[in-house]
Amino acid sequence: MNIMNDLNSGSLETLTPGQCLIVQARSVANGKIQLECAEKLESSNSNNPLSIFNSSDKRFTSNARRAWLTAEPQDAEKLLDLPAGTLTQGYSENDYGHSVKPLNILNPKVGDLNLRVKITETIQPTEYQMMNLETAAKRKGKDGDFITHKGKYIFSNADVTFGEPVHTFLEGDAVTAHAGIDASTMVDITADGEILS
């Protein structure tokens, strides 16, 4: 069998913008798996002197964005042209108690189609995002200030797609000093936000 998608052909450490990596498979309910895909996006800080002069400092570099694709293990093996049993056997428990299997497949393909991660930002949160505002809304760094678009929180959704992804990013509001912002007043799930790309 000619294996198109080689196991252990890449890593998160060597991933560069424009490449996608299937990091691992995770066993989930009903006999299904989730394929964890990662992709580093082109940095919007490439013209920022602070970012350039601190490029070896991990705090100034962006991590890979993640998206999960739920699949039937046998279907995924066939579509990714992997040996039988690759996605049904050999799982072990990780530090979080999840049953996972490392794959590290660089630039995965289904036939002639590349799998990629697509990012869509919106001001309309999902129910989960609404219930988890503190961790789901976009921030300046892990514990930084919230980033808003037209006064509304920005939420980022990642999906796995075929071919070159067309990302949607919302322009952040100008930075102003805010004290005592009530998070519940900044979310309007019925508002239609302007989408910029």
Order of alpha helices (4+ residues) and beta strands (2+ residues): beta-beta-alpha-beta-alpha-beta-beta-beta-beta-alpha-alpha-beta-beta-beta
